[in-house]
């Protein structure tokens, strides 16, 4: 037994513990330039060397990098960690593996990736030598790939699979057009397929899918919808309520996308708190039982304006992928949200019908379900209020821009009030006419 334990300790002593330091990093920032020129596409990437966690980098005395032995390794590391996980497409045709034009190590303090031309000059220039004393985890890997293409006027897209490099990867991508115009993107993790210059149809398809996924993942929006449905399960009663919610969140979603919403740090937590409050209110109204269709659609419209800002927060990062089709993308996102709502309603209505028919009386079931929703949303509301209370409210500066924005919102409020009044009158007359016909 003693001999076995001694052998195990001897084996542990022989293991290369230096490689254990190459754990997966928590956060890294990756920079990328993407430029088509003639029949060549150049992609430049800068990534921290800490992302190559399985590589054992050569060191010299003092623990400093040995650049003479390191340089031959960098091309292999570039292919293994970057090229193999970057799919590039020209007109939806996947391009072959790139040629590695250059791969060098750089200091963290190097600022050459501030522009495409500086980055090219740096990667093609002098390499670090052993006169530089630096450890491996304080350096960057700079790579220049070259892809063969048919034309620099083609439509390009890419799918970067770099999320594996760290627990959280933030990428700053710059698409340099042949005329020198730069389009900037910034995203976290895996953004899926990025179309650098999408057609309106491609943008619409992406945002329909995004809106559909968002409503299905948004528990608070689904609970709000659930509260709307519980007391009114007939299609005729639901049409004005769901339409009011759709119209309202569409208004604030589009307004926010065009920078008409407050940009202060306290605004997102305020909206999230109000969303939770809207669910609590709707649940309590269901319990009390004082709601009717006319009252419910007006309240739904008001709360829908708040939920629209919530949708805009989810949309904010992905709008950069809309290209020149901002309005098309917004409307498509809204279509996706509505499709998701219809799917949820199609599942909710039969389930509630069966529940109230075979399991519990309608009034008692409404109270129980609403109480459960109120309990959950109340905790959300208090948690979000605690986050909101950490922010200090600051009144906006009274300047021309603020007054112009306030005027726009005042005009919008007056217009919405007029629309609400007109719809309310029309619905009343419709209900009165329906009542006389049924009598």
C-alpha positions as CSV (number, residue, x, y, z in Angstrom):
1,X,0.0,0.0,0.0
2,X,2.8,2.4,0.9
3,X,4.5,1.5,-2.4
4,X,1.3,2.3,-4.3
5,X,0.9,5.7,-2.6
6,X,4.6,6.5,-3.3
7,X,4.1,5.7,-7.0
8,X,1.1,8.0,-7.2
9,X,2.9,10.9,-5.7
10,X,5.8,10.3,-8.1
11,X,3.4,10.4,-11.1
12,X,1.8,13.6,-9.8
13,X,5.3,15.2,-9.5
14,X,6.0,14.4,-13.1
15,X,2.8,16.0,-14.4
16,X,3.2,19.4,-16.3
17,X,1.5,21.7,-13.7
18,X,2.5,24.7,-15.8
19,X,-0.3,23.9,-18.2
20,X,-2.9,23.9,-15.4
21,X,-2.7,27.7,-15.5
22,X,-4.4,27.6,-18.9
23,X,-7.9,27.4,-17.5
24,X,-10.8,28.7,-19.5
25,X,-10.9,32.5,-19.0
26,X,-14.0,34.3,-17.7
27,X,-14.2,37.1,-20.2
28,X,-12.3,38.0,-23.3
29,X,-12.7,40.7,-26.0
30,X,-12.0,39.7,-29.6
31,X,-11.5,42.2,-32.4
32,X,-12.1,41.4,-36.0
33,X,-11.8,43.2,-39.4
34,X,-13.5,41.8,-42.5
35,X,-12.6,43.4,-45.8
36,X,-13.2,42.2,-49.4
37,X,-10.8,43.6,-52.0
38,X,-10.9,42.4,-55.6
39,X,-10.8,38.7,-55.5
40,X,-9.4,38.4,-52.0
41,X,-11.1,38.6,-48.7
42,X,-8.9,39.6,-45.7
43,X,-10.0,38.8,-42.1
44,X,-7.9,40.1,-39.3
45,X,-8.4,38.8,-35.8
46,X,-6.9,39.9,-32.4
47,X,-7.6,37.6,-29.5
48,X,-5.9,37.2,-26.0
49,X,-3.4,34.3,-25.8
50,X,-5.2,33.2,-22.6
51,X,-8.0,31.9,-24.9
52,X,-5.7,29.2,-26.2
53,X,-6.0,27.3,-22.9
54,X,-4.7,23.9,-24.2
55,X,-1.5,25.4,-25.7
56,X,1.7,25.1,-23.7
57,X,3.8,28.1,-24.7
58,X,7.6,27.9,-24.7
59,X,9.2,29.9,-21.9
60,X,12.8,30.9,-21.2
61,X,14.5,31.8,-18.0
62,X,12.4,33.9,-15.7
63,X,9.1,32.5,-17.1
64,X,9.1,34.9,-20.0
65,X,7.9,33.9,-23.5
66,X,10.5,32.5,-25.8
67,X,9.5,34.2,-29.1
68,X,12.0,32.3,-31.2
69,X,10.2,29.0,-30.4
70,X,6.7,30.6,-30.2
71,X,6.5,31.9,-33.7
72,X,6.3,28.5,-35.4
73,X,3.4,27.5,-33.0
74,X,1.2,30.5,-33.8
75,X,0.0,29.4,-37.2
76,X,-1.1,26.1,-35.8
77,X,-2.9,27.8,-32.9
78,X,-4.5,30.2,-35.4
79,X,-5.9,27.4,-37.4
80,X,-7.0,25.2,-34.4
81,X,-8.6,28.0,-32.4
82,X,-9.8,30.5,-35.0
83,X,-9.9,29.3,-38.7
84,X,-11.6,26.0,-37.9
85,X,-14.4,27.7,-36.1
86,X,-15.0,30.6,-38.5
87,X,-17.4,29.9,-41.4
88,X,-17.4,32.5,-44.1
89,X,-19.9,32.7,-47.0
90,X,-20.0,34.5,-50.3
91,X,-23.5,34.7,-51.8
92,X,-24.5,31.9,-49.4
93,X,-21.7,29.7,-50.7
94,X,-19.3,28.5,-48.0
95,X,-15.7,29.5,-48.7
96,X,-12.8,27.1,-48.3
97,X,-10.3,27.2,-45.4
98,X,-8.3,30.4,-45.5
99,X,-4.6,30.9,-46.1
100,X,-2.8,32.2,-43.0
101,X,-0.8,35.3,-44.3
102,X,0.6,36.2,-40.9
103,X,0.3,35.2,-37.2
104,X,2.2,37.2,-34.6
105,X,2.2,37.8,-30.8
106,X,1.6,41.4,-29.6
107,X,1.6,43.2,-26.3
108,X,-1.6,44.1,-24.6
109,X,-0.7,47.7,-24.8
110,X,-0.4,47.7,-28.6
111,X,-3.1,50.0,-30.2
112,X,-2.6,49.0,-33.9
113,X,-6.1,47.5,-34.2
114,X,-7.7,50.9,-34.0
115,X,-8.1,50.9,-37.8
116,X,-7.8,48.3,-40.6
117,X,-4.8,49.9,-42.3
118,X,-2.9,50.1,-39.0
119,X,-3.8,46.5,-38.2
120,X,-2.5,45.3,-41.6
121,X,0.7,47.2,-41.2
122,X,1.3,45.8,-37.8
123,X,0.6,42.2,-38.6
124,X,2.8,42.4,-41.7
125,X,5.6,44.2,-39.8
126,X,8.3,43.3,-37.3
127,X,7.7,40.6,-34.8
128,X,8.5,40.6,-31.1
129,X,11.9,39.2,-30.1
130,X,13.4,37.8,-26.9
131,X,14.5,41.3,-26.0
132,X,10.9,41.7,-24.9
133,X,10.2,40.3,-21.5
134,X,6.6,39.4,-21.1
135,X,4.7,36.3,-19.8
136,X,2.3,34.4,-22.0
137,X,-0.9,35.6,-20.4
138,X,-0.1,39.2,-21.1
139,X,0.1,38.9,-24.9
140,X,-2.3,38.9,-27.8
141,X,-2.5,36.7,-30.9
142,X,-2.9,38.8,-34.1
143,X,-3.8,36.8,-37.3
144,X,-4.4,37.7,-40.9
145,X,-6.5,35.2,-43.0
146,X,-7.0,35.4,-46.8
147,X,-10.0,33.8,-48.6
148,X,-10.4,33.6,-52.3
149,X,-13.6,35.2,-53.5
150,X,-15.3,35.9,-56.9
151,X,-15.9,39.7,-56.3
152,X,-15.8,42.2,-53.6
153,X,-19.3,43.3,-54.6
154,X,-20.8,39.9,-53.4
155,X,-23.0,39.5,-50.4
156,X,-21.0,38.2,-47.5
157,X,-21.9,36.5,-44.2
158,X,-20.1,34.7,-41.5
159,X,-20.8,32.4,-38.5
160,X,-18.1,32.9,-35.8
161,X,-18.0,30.0,-33.4
162,X,-15.7,31.7,-30.9
163,X,-17.9,31.4,-27.9
164,X,-15.8,28.4,-26.8
165,X,-12.8,30.6,-26.2
166,X,-14.1,31.9,-22.8
167,X,-17.2,31.8,-20.5
168,X,-18.1,35.2,-22.1
169,X,-16.8,36.4,-25.4
170,X,-17.5,39.9,-26.7
171,X,-16.6,40.5,-30.3
172,X,-16.1,43.9,-32.0
173,X,-16.5,43.2,-35.8
174,X,-15.7,45.9,-38.4
175,X,-16.9,45.3,-42.0
176,X,-14.8,47.5,-44.3
177,X,-16.5,47.9,-47.7
178,X,-14.4,48.3,-50.9
179,X,-15.1,52.1,-50.8
180,X,-13.6,52.3,-47.3
181,X,-17.0,52.7,-45.5
182,X,-17.0,50.8,-42.1
183,X,-20.0,49.1,-40.6
184,X,-19.5,48.2,-36.9
185,X,-21.0,45.2,-35.0
186,X,-20.6,44.2,-31.4
187,X,-22.1,41.1,-29.9
188,X,-21.6,38.5,-27.2
189,X,-21.3,34.8,-27.5
190,X,-22.6,33.1,-30.7
191,X,-24.8,35.4,-32.7
192,X,-25.6,32.8,-35.3
193,X,-25.2,33.6,-39.0
194,X,-24.3,37.3,-39.5
195,X,-25.3,38.8,-42.8
196,X,-23.1,41.8,-43.3
197,X,-25.4,43.4,-45.9
198,X,-28.7,41.6,-45.7
199,X,-31.6,41.9,-48.2
200,X,-34.9,43.0,-46.8
201,X,-36.2,39.4,-46.9
202,X,-33.2,38.1,-45.0
203,X,-33.5,40.8,-42.4
204,X,-37.2,40.1,-42.1
205,X,-36.7,36.3,-41.7
206,X,-34.1,36.9,-38.9
207,X,-36.3,39.2,-36.9
208,X,-39.5,37.2,-37.3
209,X,-37.6,34.3,-35.7
210,X,-36.1,36.6,-33.1
211,X,-39.5,38.0,-32.1
212,X,-41.0,34.5,-32.0
213,X,-38.2,33.2,-29.7
214,X,-38.4,36.2,-27.5
215,X,-42.1,36.0,-26.6
216,X,-41.7,32.3,-25.9
217,X,-38.7,32.9,-23.6
218,X,-40.3,36.0,-21.9
219,X,-42.0,34.5,-18.8
220,X,-43.2,37.9,-17.6
221,X,-44.9,38.7,-21.0
222,X,-46.5,35.2,-21.1
223,X,-47.9,35.6,-17.6
224,X,-49.3,39.0,-18.5
225,X,-51.0,37.4,-21.6
226,X,-52.2,34.6,-19.3
227,X,-53.9,37.1,-17.0
228,X,-55.6,38.7,-20.0
229,X,-57.0,35.4,-21.1
230,X,-58.3,33.8,-17.9
231,X,-61.6,35.8,-17.6
232,X,-62.2,36.2,-21.4
233,X,-61.7,33.0,-23.2
234,X,-64.0,33.6,-26.2
235,X,-62.5,34.9,-29.4
236,X,-64.9,37.7,-29.7
237,X,-64.0,39.1,-26.3
238,X,-60.3,38.6,-26.8
239,X,-59.9,40.3,-30.2
240,X,-60.1,44.0,-28.8
241,X,-57.9,43.1,-25.8
242,X,-55.1,41.3,-27.7
243,X,-55.3,43.9,-30.5
244,X,-54.9,46.7,-27.9
245,X,-51.8,45.0,-26.5
246,X,-50.3,44.5,-29.9
247,X,-50.9,48.1,-31.0
248,X,-49.5,49.5,-27.8
249,X,-46.3,47.5,-27.6
250,X,-45.7,48.2,-31.4
251,X,-45.8,51.9,-30.8
252,X,-43.2,52.0,-28.0
253,X,-41.1,49.4,-29.7
254,X,-40.7,51.5,-32.8
255,X,-40.3,54.7,-30.8
256,X,-37.5,53.2,-28.8
257,X,-35.7,51.9,-31.9
258,X,-35.7,55.4,-33.3
259,X,-34.1,56.7,-30.0
260,X,-37.3,58.4,-28.7
261,X,-37.1,56.6,-25.4
262,X,-35.0,57.8,-22.4
263,X,-31.4,56.7,-22.5
264,X,-30.8,56.9,-18.7
265,X,-29.5,54.0,-16.8
266,X,-32.5,53.9,-14.5
267,X,-35.0,53.5,-17.4
268,X,-34.6,49.7,-18.1
269,X,-35.0,48.7,-14.4
270,X,-38.0,51.1,-14.2
271,X,-39.6,49.4,-17.2
272,X,-38.9,45.9,-15.8
273,X,-40.5,47.0,-12.4
274,X,-43.6,48.3,-14.2
275,X,-44.0,45.1,-16.2
276,X,-44.0,43.1,-13.0
277,X,-46.5,45.6,-11.6
278,X,-48.8,45.2,-14.6
279,X,-49.0,41.5,-14.0
280,X,-49.8,42.0,-10.3
281,X,-52.5,44.4,-11.2
282,X,-54.1,42.2,-13.8
283,X,-54.0,39.2,-11.5
284,X,-55.6,41.1,-8.7
285,X,-58.3,42.5,-11.0
286,X,-59.1,38.9,-12.0
287,X,-59.4,37.9,-8.4
288,X,-61.7,40.8,-7.5
289,X,-63.8,40.1,-10.7
290,X,-64.5,43.7,-11.6
291,X,-63.2,43.6,-15.1
292,X,-65.1,43.8,-18.4
293,X,-64.0,43.8,-22.0
294,X,-64.3,47.6,-22.4
295,X,-62.3,48.3,-19.3
296,X,-59.8,45.5,-19.9
297,X,-58.7,46.6,-23.4
298,X,-58.0,50.2,-22.3
299,X,-55.9,49.0,-19.3
300,X,-54.2,46.5,-21.6
301,X,-53.3,49.2,-24.1
302,X,-51.7,51.3,-21.3
303,X,-49.7,48.4,-20.0
304,X,-48.8,47.4,-23.5
305,X,-46.9,50.6,-24.0
306,X,-44.7,49.6,-21.1
307,X,-44.2,46.0,-22.4
308,X,-43.1,47.5,-25.7
309,X,-40.1,49.1,-24.1
310,X,-39.3,45.7,-22.6
311,X,-39.4,44.2,-26.1
312,X,-37.0,47.0,-27.3
313,X,-34.4,46.0,-24.7
314,X,-34.3,42.5,-26.1
315,X,-34.1,43.9,-29.6
316,X,-31.5,46.6,-29.0
317,X,-28.4,44.4,-29.5
318,X,-29.8,42.5,-32.6
319,X,-30.9,45.6,-34.5
320,X,-27.3,46.1,-35.7
321,X,-27.9,43.1,-37.9
322,X,-30.8,44.8,-39.7
323,X,-28.5,46.4,-42.3
324,X,-30.3,49.3,-44.0
325,X,-33.7,47.7,-43.2
326,X,-34.5,49.1,-39.8
327,X,-38.3,49.6,-40.2
328,X,-38.7,46.2,-42.0
329,X,-36.8,44.5,-39.1
330,X,-38.9,46.2,-36.5
331,X,-42.1,45.2,-38.1
332,X,-40.8,41.7,-38.7
333,X,-39.9,41.4,-35.0
334,X,-43.4,42.4,-34.1
335,X,-44.8,39.8,-36.5
336,X,-42.7,37.2,-34.7
337,X,-44.0,38.4,-31.4
338,X,-47.6,38.1,-32.6
339,X,-47.1,34.7,-34.0
340,X,-45.7,33.6,-30.7
341,X,-48.7,35.1,-28.9
342,X,-51.1,33.3,-31.2
343,X,-49.3,30.0,-30.5
344,X,-49.5,30.6,-26.8
345,X,-53.2,31.5,-27.0
346,X,-53.9,28.4,-29.1
347,X,-52.5,26.4,-26.2
348,X,-54.0,28.4,-23.3
349,X,-57.6,28.6,-24.4
350,X,-58.3,24.8,-24.8
351,X,-56.3,24.1,-21.6
352,X,-58.3,26.6,-19.6
353,X,-61.6,25.3,-21.1
354,X,-60.8,21.8,-20.0
355,X,-59.6,22.9,-16.6
356,X,-62.8,24.8,-15.8
357,X,-65.0,22.1,-17.3
358,X,-63.6,19.0,-15.6
359,X,-61.3,20.1,-12.7
360,X,-62.5,23.2,-10.9
361,X,-65.4,25.7,-11.1
362,X,-64.6,28.7,-13.3
363,X,-64.7,31.4,-10.7
364,X,-62.7,29.4,-8.2
365,X,-60.2,28.4,-10.8
366,X,-59.8,32.0,-11.9
367,X,-59.1,33.1,-8.3
368,X,-56.6,30.2,-7.7
369,X,-54.7,30.8,-11.0
370,X,-54.6,34.5,-10.6
371,X,-53.4,34.2,-7.0
372,X,-50.5,32.0,-8.1
373,X,-49.6,34.6,-10.8
374,X,-49.9,37.5,-8.4
375,X,-47.6,35.7,-5.9
376,X,-44.9,35.1,-8.5
377,X,-45.1,38.6,-10.0
378,X,-45.1,40.3,-6.6
379,X,-41.7,38.8,-5.9
380,X,-40.5,40.0,-9.3
381,X,-41.8,43.4,-8.5
382,X,-40.1,43.7,-5.2
383,X,-36.8,42.3,-6.5
384,X,-36.8,44.7,-9.5
385,X,-37.7,47.6,-7.2
386,X,-34.7,46.9,-5.1
387,X,-32.5,47.1,-8.2
388,X,-34.3,50.3,-9.4
389,X,-33.8,51.9,-6.0
390,X,-30.0,51.8,-6.4
391,X,-30.2,54.2,-9.3
392,X,-30.3,57.9,-8.7
393,X,-32.8,59.7,-10.8
394,X,-31.4,62.7,-12.6
395,X,-33.6,65.2,-14.4
396,X,-32.6,65.6,-18.0
397,X,-30.9,68.7,-19.1
398,X,-33.3,71.4,-20.5
399,X,-32.0,71.9,-23.9
400,X,-33.4,72.1,-27.5
401,X,-33.0,68.3,-28.0
402,X,-34.9,67.5,-24.8
403,X,-37.7,70.0,-25.6
404,X,-38.0,68.6,-29.1
405,X,-38.3,65.1,-27.8
406,X,-40.8,66.1,-25.1
407,X,-42.9,67.8,-27.9
408,X,-42.9,64.6,-29.9
409,X,-44.1,62.5,-27.0
410,X,-46.7,65.1,-26.1
411,X,-48.1,64.9,-29.7
412,X,-48.0,61.1,-29.5
413,X,-49.9,61.1,-26.2
414,X,-52.6,63.4,-27.6
415,X,-52.9,61.3,-30.7
416,X,-53.1,58.1,-28.7
417,X,-55.7,59.6,-26.4
418,X,-57.8,60.5,-29.5
419,X,-57.4,57.0,-30.9
420,X,-58.4,55.4,-27.6
421,X,-61.5,57.7,-27.4
422,X,-62.5,56.9,-31.0
423,X,-62.1,53.1,-30.5
424,X,-63.9,53.3,-27.2
425,X,-66.9,55.0,-28.8
426,X,-66.9,52.6,-31.7
427,X,-66.8,49.6,-29.4
428,X,-69.7,50.9,-27.3
429,X,-71.9,51.5,-30.4
430,X,-71.0,48.0,-31.6
431,X,-71.9,46.4,-28.3
432,X,-75.2,48.4,-28.2
433,X,-76.0,47.3,-31.7
434,X,-75.2,43.7,-30.9
435,X,-77.3,43.9,-27.8
436,X,-80.3,45.2,-29.7
437,X,-80.0,42.6,-32.4
438,X,-79.8,39.8,-29.8
439,X,-82.9,41.2,-28.1
